[in-house]
Amino acid sequence: MKVILDNIIFSLQKMGGISVYWHELLKRLVRDERFDLEVFQFESGENHVLGHSLKKIAARLQNPMQKETKIPVRIARYLPFGRKPACTSLFHSSYYRIAKNAINIVTIHDFTYEYYRHGLAKWIHLRQKNYAIKNAAGIICISENTRQDLFRFFPQIKVPVKVIHNGKSDAFHVLAETYQYSDQINDLKSLKFVLFVGARAGYKNFSALVDALVNCGSISLVIVGAPLTREEKIHLIQKINGRFIFIGFVDVVQLNELYNQAFCFIYPSEYEGFGIPIIEAMAAGCPVIAMAKSSIPEVAGNAGLLVEYLDSHTLLDSFSLLDDDLQRNKIISRGVDHAKNFSWDKCYAETMSFYKKINELN
């Protein structure tokens, strides 16, 4: 089977769940001898998920990794695949593109634009997504919640749709007591802190989390992700001055260390297509507090502390439970066991089975 991948996601985001998903599929595909694989690239920019592994992946390819087009990424991202593949080729874009005449697989990650965005950005995104879905021979949804959203917005879909959950890397695990932490994370050992990871704008509810922490005693907030905006700095200083630490981007080793050190991981997002950090934290033995909304109950199962509202009273109740060693250990144990249900190997195997099914139908 001829499989073509475009890799454009690595040029569109510095970090994020879609980059993680694509990277995990890609590095397995290059080792899979069942497929005649062609991989294309754009300028990868500063993708913190990718790191330096694209060169290692390219070294495993039978055919050299090619540049798809000379058209700038900001334009090419909205255009069909820039080559003309054979009609029997299976094309899987990393972000809502299609290849004319090929058998197109589309992965739907979420519907955040449909629910939360407005104006021109929303219109452009929806036009691109609609075109990809219309031309898809098969559609992958990363959660049952995303599949339900898909049929809410596109009830006319007739092609096969498959729910294939994301996984979590083996890099996230409980560390031994004798483990030597990196200097930056080791400095946090004496601090009781909650951890926030990822994007912070809008529905991610970062501001609401800061407000909720105001009356939560001396507990601190450690923030991982993009640089703080001026408005975020002002808000943090006004609300929890002296009780927050911004770390920035970290690699998976440091992130696992942070999960291991944190009092808990808080995921206040109102909407997620999946929510990879939930199972990363659980795998690392970090209790999770998250909203009982969208795909989050599906992903967290009975292993997370799910809340309907995010305020000081809710957090204090959760913190009180986690301060009880017996209850804390039960929650951690449930989380570690639950995280075992999600793996990138499983995600990959189910994706390849779907490739085969769609190829046979076409």
N, C-alpha and C positions, 0 to 999 in steps of 0.2 A: 504494500500500500504506500502510495506517495503522500507524504504529509509535509505541508508548508506552514511555517510559523513566521510572524512578522516582528515580534519583539518590541513594538513601538511603545509599550507601557514603560519601559526603562528610561525613555526620554521624556515621559509625561509627568512622573512623580519622583520625588527624592526618596520617599519611603511610603509604605502602605500595604494593605492587604492584597491588592491586586498584583503588585510587584512580587510579593512573597509567593502567592499562588502560581504565578507564571514561572518564576524561577524554579520552584519545586518540580513543576511539570517538565520544564525544559531540561534540567540536569538529569532527569530519568529517561527522557526520550532519546537523548544522545547515546545512552548506553543500551538501548533496546534495538536489537538487530532485526526485529520483525518489520521495521519500517525503513523506507527509503526517504530520508529526512533532508529537507532544505530549510535552512534558518537564515533569515535576513536581519539586518540591523540598521539602526539609525545611530546618531551620536547619543551615547548613554548618559551624558551629563553627570550629575552628582547623585546617582542612585545609591542610597545607603543600604538597600537590601541586596543589590547586585554585588557590591564590593568589587573585587578583582576576579570574580569567578567566571566572567564571560570569556576570558582568554582560555581558561581551563576547559570550558564547555566547547569552545571553538576547536580546541586541539583534538577533541574526540570525534569531531564530524568527519565523515568520509569526503564530503564536499566542503570547500572553504566557505566560511560565513561571508555572505555578500551584502553590499549596500543595496538597499531596495531601489532608491531613487535619489536624485540630486535636489528634489523639491524640499524646501525647509520643513521640518517636523510640524511647525505650527499650522502649516497648510495640509501637508500629507496626511495628518491624523484624521482629516475629514474626507479624504479621498479613498476610492477603492485601491486595493493592492496594486502596486505599480508595475508588476510583471504580468505576463500572460501565461498562466499555468495550463497544463493539459486538463481537459474536461473531467478526467478520472481522478485528478488530484483532490485531496482533502485539505482545505485551508482553515486554519484556526487562528483567528486574530487575538492578540492579547488585549485589545480594547476596541470592540464594536466596529470593525472594518470587515469588508467582504472582498472576495476575489471573483471577478466576473468569469463565468463559465465553470468555475470549480464547485466542489461540494463543500458548502460552508457550514462550519460549526461555530456557534456563538455561545459564549459564557455570559450569563446575566448575573452581575454581582449584587446589585441593589437598585432601588428606585428613589434615591435621595433627590435627584433633580426633579422628579415628578412631584414629590411631596414638599420639598423645601426651597427649591430655587425659583427665581422669577426672571423675567426679562429676556434679553437676547441670549445670554448663556444657556438658559433653559431651552429656548427654542432651537438653538443649534444642536445641543446635545440630543434632544428628543428627535429631531430630524435624522441625525446619524443613527441613533438606536433603532428607530422605526425602520430605517432602510436595512439595517443589519438583520433585524428580526424577520422582515418581509422576505429576505433572500436566504434565510437559514434553512439548511436541510435537517438540522438537529440543534436543540437548545439545551444547554446545561445551566441549571440553577444551583447556587451554592448552599441553599437551605430550602426547606419546605415553605417558610415564610416568603422567601423571594419567589418561589413558584406560584404561590397564591397571589402575590402582587402582579406577577406577569399576566396571569389570566384575568386579573381585575382590569388592567390597562389594555390588554390585548386578548379579549375573549374569543377572537376569531381564529386563533392559532390552531393549525391542523397537524403540524410536523411533530415528531417525537420530542418530548421534554423529559429530562432526567434530573432528579435531585442528586447531586454529588457533593457531600460535605467537604469543606476545607479540612486540612490536617493541622498538625503542629510538629515542629521540628524536634528531633531527639536532643537538640541542644538545651532544651528546657527540662530540667530535672532537679530533684532535691539534692543539694550539695552536702557532702560529709562535714561533720563538725571540724575536722582538721583541714578543710579546704582553705587555701590561701587566696583571699580576695585581692582584687586589684586595688591600688592605693586610693583611687577616687571613691570606690564603693566601701572600702574598709573604713574610711573616715565617717561613714554613716552608721557604723555598728552600734554606737551608743545612743542613737537617735530613734525615738518611736515615730515612725512616719507611715503615711499612706502614699501609695504610688499612683500617678496618673501617666498614661502613655498614649501618644498619638495626637491627632488633630484636635483642635479646641474650639473651633468656631460654631456658632449656631446650635444646631440640634445635638452637638456633642456635649453641651451642658457644662462646660468647664466653669463658666462664671457662677452657675448655680452651685457647683461643688464648693467653690471658694466661699460663697456666702454661707453655705451650710456648715463649713468648718469654723466659722467665727466663734461659736459657743461650744466648741469641742475641746476645751482645755488646752493642754500644751502640745497636742499631737501636731506634727508637721506634715507638709505636703511636698513631695519630691516630684518634679515635672520632667518628663522625657519627651523630646520632640523638637519641632521647629523653634527658632528664636521667639522670645516673647515680644509681643507688640507693645507699643508705648501705653496703650489703653489697658492691656493686661497687667503691665507692671504697676500702673497707678492703682488698679483695682486690688491687686495682691497686697500692696503696701497699705492701702486704706483698711483692708479687711483682716489680713493675717500677717502683718509686718513682723519680720524676724522668725516666722514659722514656715517659710517656703524656701526650697532650694531648686534652682533650675539647672539641669544637667545637660540638656541638648540632645543631640543624636548620639546613640550608643550602638555598639555591635551586639550580636546575640549573646556573646559570653558575658558582657557587662549587664545586659538586660536580665539574663538569668540570675546573675548575682543580686540585682535589685529586687527581683521577685522573691528570692530567698531571704533577703534582709527585711523586706517590708512587713509592717504590721498587717496590712491588707492591701489589695489592689482594688481601686474603685473605678468602675466603668459606668459613668453617668449618662451615656448616650441614649437619646430617645429612639434612635432608629439605626439598625445595622443590617446589612445583608447577611452577615454571619457573626463576626466579632472574634477574630483569631486570638487577640490578647487574653480573652477569658480562659481559653484552654491552655495557653502558654503559662499563665499564672498558676492555674490549678496543677499542671504538671510539675511546676517548680515548688509545690507545697505552699503556695500563697493563697490565703482565703480571698474570695471574690465577693464584693458588693456591687450589684448591677441593677439596672432598671428592668422591671418585668414587662418589657415591651418588645415589639417586632420579633426578630429571630432569637433574641437573647434567652428566653426560657427554653427554647429548643436546643440551644447550644450549651447552656449552663446546666440543664437538667435539674436534679435535686441536690446538686453539689455546690450551688452558689446561694448567697443571701440576696434574694431578689426583693426589690422594694418598688412600691407604686409611686412614691413621692420622694424627692430628695430635699430634706431639710435637716436642721440640727437634731431634732427629736429622733428622726429615723436613724441618722448616723450614730447618735449616742446609744440607742437601743442595740444596734449592730455591734458597736465597739464593746459594749458591756458583755455581750455574748462571747465575743472573741477574746475578752480578757479572762474568761473562765477557761483554764487550761484543758479541762476535760472536753468541753464543747468545742474549743478551738481545734484540738487534735482530731475530733470526729469529723469536723468540717474539712480539715486538711486531707484526711484519709479518703473521704468521699471524693474530693476534688482530684486527687492523684489517680484514683481508680477510674473516675469518669473520663479523665483526659486520655486514657488508654483507648477509648472508643474512636479517637480521631488520629489518623496518621496520614502523611503525604503518600506513603506507599499504597494505602487503601484508596485514597483519592485518585492516584495515578492509575491503578488497576481498573477502577470503575470507569475512568475516562477513556482508557484504551478499549475497553469493551464497548463503550458507546461509539467510539470511532468505527470499530468493526461493524457494529449494527447499522450505522448510518451509511457506511460505504456499501454494505450489501444491499440496502434498500435503494441505492441509487446506481 
